[in-house]
Amino acid sequence: TVERQSLPADLLNEMYFVVEARLRQQILEQNASMDPALIESALSAGRDKVALEDGALPADYSESLAYVQELRAAGQLTPQMLARMLRSNGRTAFVIALSQLADVDFHVAHQVIERREIDALAVICKAADLDRALFLTYAVVLLGSGQDAMTHAHGYASLYQSLTKDAAGRTIRFWRMRRTAAAA
């Protein structure tokens, strides 16, 4: 039943939508006594599952997330590792890791990468306090290896240099608020 202490929070909250009103109230009461971080983690896992099932997440999202979590646990999730992911076509893992490093919503980071919005990538990288060389590596890999990519990268390097960490952080907070408002 929903009163079992061993019942995982994500399963408990999934059950909310299929149980009777009396049990829903018990679930709400249990949520009230849980650590807010645990609840958010459980709800996030549930949102990810639904998004994966309805196609809002890439097909390799679960596998990529597990890989990124494994790297983080081993202390190997570094900005340099992200560059390796991007070069080796691990785009979903790159987006997950980048979104975690910069504390940006996965969908925002995914949109930035898929659309090759290098100016927005500069904001994300600056907010994560990544150095300019790594930002340029990401930009050049995303733009391609042609001469045009190198010309554009030079312009983006100037943009990155002029962007302050504070301004990037404010922009990220705005994106987060906008995403939260859109979800509500």
C-alpha positions in Angstrom: 0.0 0.0 0.0 1.0 3.6 -0.1 1.9 3.6 3.6 4.9 1.3 3.0 8.1 3.2 3.9 10.1 1.2 1.3 7.9 2.4 -1.5 10.1 4.6 -3.8 8.9 8.2 -4.1 8.6 8.1 -7.9 6.4 5.0 -7.8 4.3 6.5 -5.0 3.7 9.7 -7.0 2.9 7.7 -10.2 0.3 5.8 -8.2 -1.4 9.1 -7.4 -3.1 9.1 -10.8 -4.6 5.6 -10.6 -5.7 5.3 -6.9 -8.9 6.4 -5.2 -9.3 9.7 -3.5 -8.5 8.4 0.0 -5.2 7.0 -1.1 -4.4 10.2 -3.0 -4.7 12.1 0.3 -2.3 9.6 2.0 0.2 10.2 -0.9 -0.1 13.9 -0.4 0.5 13.5 3.4 3.6 11.3 2.7 4.9 13.9 0.3 4.5 16.6 2.9 6.8 14.6 5.2 9.5 13.9 2.6 12.6 15.7 1.9 11.8 18.3 -0.9 15.0 17.2 -2.8 13.7 13.6 -2.8 10.3 14.6 -4.1 11.8 16.8 -6.9 14.1 13.9 -7.9 11.2 11.5 -8.0 9.0 14.0 -10.0 11.9 14.7 -12.4 12.3 11.0 -13.0 8.6 10.7 -13.7 8.6 13.7 -16.1 11.6 12.2 -17.9 9.8 8.8 -18.3 6.7 10.5 -19.7 8.8 12.7 -22.0 10.8 9.7 -23.2 7.6 7.8 -23.9 5.9 10.6 -25.9 9.0 11.4 -27.9 9.9 14.7 -26.2 13.3 13.2 -25.3 15.8 11.6 -27.7 15.6 7.8 -28.0 19.1 7.4 -26.3 18.2 9.7 -23.4 18.0 7.0 -20.7 21.3 5.4 -21.8 23.0 8.7 -22.1 21.8 9.9 -18.7 23.1 6.7 -17.1 26.5 7.2 -18.8 26.7 10.8 -17.5 25.7 9.8 -14.0 28.4 7.1 -14.1 31.0 9.6 -15.1 29.9 12.0 -12.4 30.0 9.3 -9.8 33.6 8.4 -10.9 34.6 12.1 -10.8 35.2 12.1 -14.6 32.5 14.5 -15.7 34.7 17.4 -16.8 34.4 20.0 -19.5 37.1 18.2 -21.5 35.0 15.0 -21.3 32.1 17.0 -22.8 34.3 17.9 -25.8 35.1 14.2 -26.3 31.4 13.4 -26.1 30.6 16.0 -28.7 33.4 14.9 -31.1 32.4 11.2 -30.8 28.7 11.9 -31.7 27.6 11.5 -28.1 25.4 14.5 -28.5 22.6 13.5 -26.1 25.2 12.8 -23.4 26.9 16.1 -24.1 23.6 18.0 -23.8 22.7 16.2 -20.5 26.2 16.9 -19.1 26.2 20.5 -20.2 22.7 21.1 -18.8 23.9 19.7 -15.5 27.2 21.7 -15.4 25.4 25.0 -16.1 22.2 24.1 -14.2 20.1 24.6 -17.3 17.0 22.7 -18.3 17.8 19.8 -20.6 15.2 20.9 -23.2 16.7 24.4 -23.3 20.2 23.0 -23.8 19.0 20.5 -26.4 17.3 23.3 -28.4 20.5 25.4 -28.3 22.6 22.6 -29.5 20.2 21.3 -32.2 19.7 24.8 -33.6 23.4 25.6 -33.3 22.7 28.8 -31.4 26.3 29.5 -30.6 25.5 32.8 -28.9 23.2 31.0 -26.5 25.9 28.3 -26.0 28.3 31.1 -25.0 25.8 32.1 -22.3 25.5 28.5 -21.0 29.3 28.0 -21.0 30.0 31.3 -19.3 27.4 30.6 -16.6 29.1 27.2 -16.1 32.4 29.1 -15.8 34.0 27.2 -18.7 37.1 28.7 -20.2 37.1 30.3 -23.6 39.1 27.5 -25.3 36.5 24.9 -24.4 33.6 27.1 -25.5 35.4 27.5 -28.9 36.0 23.8 -29.1 32.3 23.2 -28.6 31.4 25.9 -31.1 33.7 24.7 -33.9 32.5 21.1 -33.5 28.9 22.2 -33.7 29.5 24.5 -36.7 31.6 22.0 -38.6 35.2 22.0 -39.7 35.1 24.3 -42.7 36.8 27.7 -43.0 33.4 29.4 -42.4 33.2 27.7 -39.0 36.6 29.1 -38.0 35.6 32.6 -39.2 32.4 32.5 -37.1 34.2 31.0 -34.1 36.5 34.0 -34.0 33.5 36.3 -33.7 32.0 34.1 -31.1 35.3 34.2 -29.1 34.9 38.0 -28.9 31.3 37.6 -27.7 32.4 35.1 -25.1 35.2 37.3 -23.9 32.9 40.3 -23.5 30.1 38.3 -21.7 30.3 38.5 -17.9 29.6 35.5 -15.7 27.1 37.6 -13.8 25.2 38.5 -17.0 25.2 34.9 -18.2 23.9 33.8 -14.8 21.0 36.3 -15.0 20.2 35.1 -18.4 20.1 31.4 -17.3 17.8 32.4 -14.3 15.5 34.2 -16.8 15.4 31.1 -19.0 14.7 28.9 -16.0 11.8 31.2 -14.9 10.4 31.3 -18.4 10.5 27.5 -18.6 8.9 27.2 -15.2 6.1 29.6 -16.2 5.5 27.8 -19.4 5.2 24.5 -17.6 2.7 25.9 -15.1 
